[in-house]
């Protein structure tokens, strides 16, 4: 599965550096866009946006994975114990995959 390699690569050293660079670039763009207003506003709104977006992304992925595996338990394909051994891992997996999409778009939203 192509997503497996993406998750593996993004959790390696270079992938984590790339994610950090994307976040750092967003803060530099934020600083440049604010100009003279930066001392008044600062980085707090962008940092809170990243925090809340991360919490929302993890929460949304958890609910999606929970519902998907609830259907599998209801159909008798998995036991309850198996669901709780799979859902946390799938939540993290989906969150890492969606980070590739969410980070760039969050920069665009923050700069509007």
Secondary structure, 3 states (H helix, E strand, C coil): CHHHHHHHHHCCHHHHHHHHHHHHHHHHHHHHHHHHHHHHHCCHHHHHHHHHHHHHHHHHHHHHHHHHHHHHHHCCCCCHHHHHHHHHHHHHHHHHHHHHHHHHHHHHHHCC
